[in-house]
Each structure stands twice: as structure tokens, then as C-alpha cells.
Amino acid sequence: MGITVNSLSYIHPDRESLFSNISFAIEQGQKASLVGDNGTGKSTLLRIIAGQLSPSAGDIIMSDMPYYIPQHLLQYDTYTIAQALQVETKLVAFYAILGGDDSEQAYINLDDDWEIESRVETALTHWGLPHLDVLKPMGTLSGGEKTKVFLSGIDIHQPGIVLLDEPSNHLDIASRDILYDFVSKSKATTLIVSHDRSLLNMLDYTLELRANAVEPYGGNYDFYKEQKEMALNALHNQLSESEKALKQMKQKAREVAEQRQKSESKGRRQGKSGGMARIVAGGLKRKSEESTAKLKSIHEERMEDVSANLTAIREQIKKETLLKIDLRDSELHTGKILIDAKSVNFSYSEQPIWNKPLSLQIRSGDRLRIEGKNGTGKTTLIKLLLGKLQPTEGEILRAAFEYLYIDQEYSLINNHLTVFEQVQQYNDRHLPEHDLKMLLHYHQFTHDLWNRQCGQLSGGEKMKLLLCCLSVRNNMPDMLILDEPTNNLDVRSQETLTEAIKSFRGSVIIISHDRYFIEEARTGSSIVLE
């Protein structure tokens, strides 16, 4: 049976409807992705299926209890690893029995699961966490380690249904490969919310969540994208046909109006010449006017229908069309040395973070990627290069240049400002209010969002707001630094960002484990940290 969702609705506590009357089914053993723009409710829907939230209406039927891996893991920081893995009761009973506890309760708690300790150790080792003590708090782990703890739970419990919310976030490339291997080999019914295009292309069924429907596509993400492009082309054809029809109607209306004027003029001439009795002429005039008015009304009604259809098609095209943002070029000449790091290292304690000191140069126009496993100091290197940290070994020389550093938390955005106030803060070109609102509208911020606090925006919306802020600055930065920019971005937002980065002619430094994004962003050389 897998998962069957019937007429499901969810209304926020503030009474705002997130989605309404949606239905879909995933067959047993099928692997499906759930896609949609940021804010459509993908994570909420997954939590409802997992049983963590109650729907406002509708029901869910499943063939097995689901195992759920959430996107945000901070709420588990006070848990031990054993508690997060849902094995604490069994492990405590197992160790108690080994220590001589002969109570009935200990055996009930163990539930005859004598392999629990070895399964936990094997699972953690498989996910690259053999060193972890299961009594250690989750709050002491990195984001990638927390995700891998939850992923190891799949190996321990062997569930029939698996729900994954952004499982590749914070994972380095080696860990992503383990995830991809699991997805390809698993026999479990699987539903994944992800913006990782490599992962999405491994799944044979795509579900697109909208406000009032879930649209199924029988293929992977590339197939889904092709279908969306075909639908967009069809909309453009409809737009062209409707515009042509409206033009023809307007021409017909003009011809009818001209014919009426000719008839009225002829009637007046005949009346004056006495060629027709006045009463007959009056009757013919009334009939002509009634006929003309009726014809005019029909034409106007048809034109209104076609015009309304045109508006609807244009609005749909706007929703489906990828936002295009062209970043202005840096004013620095290509090849100028911006950063010269000589034998640099950094220590948070007495132990240097890298085995060997780093020496590197970054010139204007360079497109670099910083790569390495989780914990190898990628973000630390960025902070050293920008002067936010000082090296404990070596030296770093910097030229005068402007940079924009977009970190994983979008800390350039002031969460206490409204969307409009945030754009105003960057408006050193002194654009008038009307122009700022036009730019916000172009960046897909409708007027109902202008007064929303930035803290209420999704990750994708914050990224688009930053790109909008860039467009109102007087000077484009000479260097863009992006730390895991695709985390939490819906795929359409990723594509918008990718196109903007590709067109930018300044320097670019990227930290990312997203192979697809790295290839599309056209980074050149790499700085590998070990």
C-alpha cells in the first residue's frame, strides 16, 4: 500500500491556509520526491505524514510506521545520541542485564533484541561515526554529524517507510555518496523533500506541492523539469493565440463602428432628401441601433473574456518563468592580486587546524571552490581571508576591494526589519520608493510581502532579497563569497542563483558539497583542505 493521502488540508494557528484538499499516493517500495517553491508547505506535509502534526482535515493511510528524519535538528540538542536514535530504553536494559539485573522489566524493555548494541555500532560506523559515544549529547555534534546520526537510525530500525527532509544538508561529498548509495539500494517506500538535484534525479517519481493540489510526474527531477518547460511553451502559445484573437476582435469592433457611422450618415441623407417616409426611417433607425448595440455588447463580452484569459495566462507564465538576475560587473581589472596568504594556519587551541600551512593567492576574476570534509576548517579559512580572524601562523596581505559574504544563516539580512526596510538599507543609489517597489516586485516580492519581517522569510526568499539588495547598491562587490548557498533553497531559487553567479564577472569563492551547483557555477580551481 505504501502511503495514501486523502483530501488533506492544513491551516496555520494564525488561520492562514497552507494547502487545501490535496490527495496523492505512493506505492509500496516506490521512491518519490516532493518538490515545490519555498513556503508551499513541503516540510509541514512531511511532519503530518510522520505524525508530528495534525492535519486540519483529511487522513493518511500507511502500510507501516514511518521513520522520519527532520530538516532542523536543534530541538534534539538536549537528547543523547541513544535517545535521538530511539534505542535508549533497549540499550539501558541490555547493559543492565549484562551487569546482573535479573528483573522482568529489564527483559521486557530489551524485547529480546540482543543484537541492539552491535546494530547501533555497525550503523554509526557505516555513516562515518565510529568514535561517537551513544550517551553523548546531540548538541555537541556538528550539523553534518547530527544528520548522520539520524540516517544511521534507518540501518538500526529497517523501517518500511522512510521520510527524509533535506537529508543531504550539511553532508560532505563522501557522506552524500553514502546517502545516494542507500537511496539506490533501499527497498523501503521513500518520500524525500530535497533541493539536491543529484539526489532528486535518483528518484523515479516526482510530486509537486501546490496550494490546492499535488501534481504527480512519472519520472525524476530532469523529467519533471522537461514537462514544466513543455507546459510553459504551451502557455506561451496560448498567449500568442489569445493576443491574436483579441487583436482580431478589436479590428472587428472598429469595422462594426465604422459601418454603423456609414449607415447613420446614409439615413440622415435619405431623411433630408425626403426619399423615405419619416416614420419608416425612424423605425429602421431604431432597429439598426438595437442591432448594432446588441452586436457591440456581444463583441465587448467576448473581448472581456479573452482579456481576462490573457491576464490569467500572463500571471501563470510569470509564476513558471525562472527569475533572471544579471549582476553588474566588478570595476577591478582582471588579474589584480586581492589576497596573498603566505604559510597560514590557525589554532582554536594549541593544535593547528590544518596539517600543513596554506599558501594561496586570489586575483580579481578568479572563480574558486574551497573543498574538504566536514570539520576541515572551510568557514575558518573564509574568515581568515576576509580579516574576520587573524592567523596564528603566517601572514595575509589584502588589497582594497569590496566583497559580499553570504553565509549559511543569511546574516546580512536583519530579521527585525521589514522586506522594504531591508532594501532601503542597501539603497545607496538613492532610488525613489516607486523604483524600489518595482524591483521588489520583479524579484517576486508582491506588495503583501513588503511589510513582512525578514525573520519570517524562508531561506529561498532571503537569498532573493539579498540579490534584490545587490541591485540597488551603487557599487557591485568585487568578490562574492558563498558558504553552502544551496542549503534550504528550493530548486528554482538555486537556478536563479546559479544563473546570477555564472553571469557575474568579479571574483567568486564558493564552499559547497553540491556537485550539480559546483558544475553549473563554473568554478575553476579548488583549494582542498585536509
JOSUL-V998541 format. One record per residue. RES is the residue in one small letter. PSI is psi in radians with two decimals (none if undefined). Layout:
RES,PSI
RES,PSI
This chain:
m,-0.70
g,-2.15
i,2.24
t,2.16
v,2.17
n,2.06
s,0.86
l,2.37
s,2.66
y,2.25
i,2.24
h,2.76
p,-0.48
d,0.19
r,0.23
e,2.22
s,2.25
l,-0.88
f,2.78
s,2.27
n,0.79
i,2.54
s,2.49
f,2.93
a,2.51
i,2.13
e,2.75
q,2.25
g,-0.12
q,2.60
k,2.06
a,2.63
s,2.62
l,1.98
v,2.93
g,2.84
d,2.73
n,2.37
g,-0.02
t,-0.25
g,0.41
k,-0.85
s,-0.67
t,-0.77
l,-0.73
l,-0.69
r,-0.61
i,-0.79
i,-0.62
a,-0.20
g,0.17
q,-0.32
l,2.64
s,2.34
p,2.78
s,-0.48
a,2.82
g,3.09
d,2.91
i,2.30
i,2.26
m,2.61
s,-0.15
d,2.85
m,2.30
p,2.65
y,2.15
y,2.29
i,1.93
p,2.84
q,-0.80
h,2.17
l,0.06
l,-0.53
q,-0.20
y,0.13
d,-0.49
t,-0.12
y,2.68
t,2.88
i,-0.69
a,-0.70
q,-0.74
a,-0.59
l,-0.04
q,0.67
v,0.10
e,-0.80
t,-0.79
k,-0.73
l,-0.72
v,-0.75
a,-0.73
f,-0.85
y,-0.60
a,-0.74
i,-0.74
l,-0.51
g,0.03
g,0.02
d,2.07
d,0.31
s,2.67
e,-0.63
q,-0.65
a,-0.73
y,-0.59
i,-0.76
n,-0.63
l,-0.53
d,0.64
d,0.38
d,1.30
w,-0.18
e,0.11
i,-0.75
e,-0.80
s,-0.60
r,-0.72
v,-0.81
e,-0.76
t,-0.74
a,-0.81
l,-0.68
t,-0.72
h,-0.61
w,0.29
g,0.46
l,0.78
p,-0.33
h,-0.15
l,2.36
d,2.21
v,-0.22
l,0.02
k,2.45
p,2.50
m,-0.50
g,-0.27
t,-0.06
l,2.74
s,2.94
g,-0.73
g,-0.68
e,-0.70
k,-0.80
t,-0.74
k,-0.52
v,-0.86
f,-0.66
l,-0.62
s,-0.42
g,-0.48
i,-0.76
d,-0.61
i,-0.80
h,-0.34
q,1.00
p,2.75
g,-0.38
i,2.27
v,2.25
l,2.12
l,2.17
d,1.87
e,0.99
p,-0.38
s,-0.08
n,2.35
h,-0.01
l,2.39
d,3.07
i,-0.69
a,-0.73
s,-0.61
r,-0.68
d,-0.65
i,-0.72
l,-0.82
y,-0.68
d,-0.74
f,-0.83
v,-0.71
s,-0.51
k,-0.32
s,2.52
k,-0.02
a,2.62
t,2.18
t,2.27
l,2.14
i,2.23
v,2.09
s,2.70
h,0.19
d,1.84
r,-0.49
s,-0.74
l,-0.76
l,-0.58
n,-0.11
m,-0.20
l,2.45
d,0.17
y,2.29
t,2.29
l,2.20
e,2.11
l,2.22
r,3.11
a,-0.60
n,0.29
a,2.75
v,2.03
e,2.08
p,2.50
y,2.16
g,1.09
g,-3.06
n,-2.98
y,-0.70
d,-0.70
f,-0.78
y,-0.78
k,-0.71
e,-0.74
q,-0.68
k,-0.67
e,-0.68
m,-0.72
a,-0.64
l,-0.73
n,-0.68
a,-0.68
l,-0.72
h,-0.68
n,-0.74
q,-0.71
l,-0.78
s,-0.77
e,-0.72
s,-0.71
e,-0.69
k,-0.75
a,-0.72
l,-0.68
k,-0.73
q,-0.68
m,-0.74
k,-0.67
q,-0.73
k,-0.71
a,-0.70
r,-0.71
e,-0.72
v,-0.73
a,-0.73
e,-0.70
q,-0.67
r,-0.77
q,-0.70
k,-0.74
s,-0.77
e,-0.70
s,-0.71
k,-0.71
g,-0.73
r,-0.68
r,-0.71
q,-0.67
g,-0.72
k,-0.63
s,-0.16
g,0.26
g,-0.17
m,2.46
a,2.49
r,-0.71
i,-0.66
v,-0.75
a,-0.69
g,-0.72
g,-0.78
l,-0.62
k,-0.77
r,-0.76
k,-0.72
s,-0.76
e,-0.71
e,-0.76
s,-0.77
t,-0.73
a,-0.73
k,-0.79
l,-0.70
k,-0.72
s,-0.74
i,-0.80
h,-0.78
e,-0.68
e,-0.76
r,-0.72
m,-0.65
e,-0.71
d,-0.81
v,-0.70
s,-0.74
a,-0.69
n,-0.69
l,-0.78
t,-0.76
a,-0.73
i,-0.76
r,-0.70
e,-0.71
q,-0.72
i,-0.72
k,-0.72
k,-0.64
e,-0.26
t,2.35
l,2.28
l,2.23
k,2.20
i,2.06
d,1.94
l,2.36
r,2.68
d,2.64
s,2.62
e,-0.08
l,2.52
h,2.54
t,2.39
g,-0.12
k,2.33
i,2.07
l,-0.69
i,2.29
d,1.80
a,2.22
k,1.98
s,0.95
v,2.45
n,2.91
f,2.46
s,2.21
y,-0.43
s,-2.35
e,-0.29
q,2.10
p,2.57
i,-0.50
w,2.56
n,-0.64
k,2.46
p,2.63
l,2.41
s,2.23
l,2.73
q,2.47
i,2.17
r,2.75
s,2.33
g,-0.21
d,2.54
r,1.79
l,2.65
r,2.31
i,2.09
e,2.78
g,2.85
k,2.90
n,2.33
g,0.12
t,0.07
g,0.54
k,-0.85
t,-0.60
t,-0.74
l,-0.74
i,-0.81
k,-0.59
l,-0.79
l,-0.56
l,-0.03
g,0.18
k,-0.40
l,2.66
q,2.36
p,2.55
t,-0.25
e,2.58
g,-2.97
e,2.73
i,2.14
l,2.34
r,2.37
a,2.99
a,2.09
f,2.74
e,2.41
y,2.79
l,2.08
y,1.96
i,1.82
d,-3.12
q,-0.37
e,0.05
y,0.85
s,-0.20
l,-0.36
i,2.26
n,1.89
n,-0.27
h,-0.20
l,2.74
t,2.92
v,-0.82
f,-0.72
e,-0.62
q,-0.77
v,-0.70
q,-0.62
q,-0.50
y,-0.03
n,1.15
d,-0.01
r,-0.10
h,0.75
l,2.50
p,2.83
e,-0.69
h,-0.76
d,-0.67
l,-0.72
k,-0.59
m,-0.75
l,-0.71
l,-0.75
h,-0.73
y,-0.63
h,0.33
q,0.52
f,1.73
t,2.90
h,-0.46
d,-0.17
l,-0.20
w,-0.57
n,0.17
r,2.44
q,2.45
c,-0.51
g,-0.30
q,-0.03
l,2.65
s,2.98
g,-0.72
g,-0.67
e,-0.65
k,-0.68
m,-0.78
k,-0.60
l,-0.67
l,-0.73
l,-0.63
c,-0.74
c,-0.65
l,-0.66
s,-0.30
v,0.01
r,2.66
n,-0.70
n,2.34
m,2.42
p,2.63
d,-0.38
m,2.34
l,2.26
i,2.16
l,2.12
d,1.88
e,1.03
p,-0.36
t,-0.13
n,2.25
n,0.03
l,2.32
d,2.82
v,-0.65
r,-0.68
s,-0.65
q,-0.75
e,-0.68
t,-0.83
l,-0.76
t,-0.80
e,-0.66
a,-0.75
i,-0.72
k,-0.61
s,-0.24
f,2.34
r,0.19
g,-2.87
s,2.55
v,2.27
i,2.22
i,2.30
i,2.07
s,2.51
h,0.13
d,1.76
r,-0.76
y,-0.82
f,-0.74
i,-0.78
e,-0.74
e,-0.59
a,-0.17
r,0.85
t,2.54
g,-1.69
s,2.90
s,2.58
i,1.95
v,2.16
l,2.44
e,none
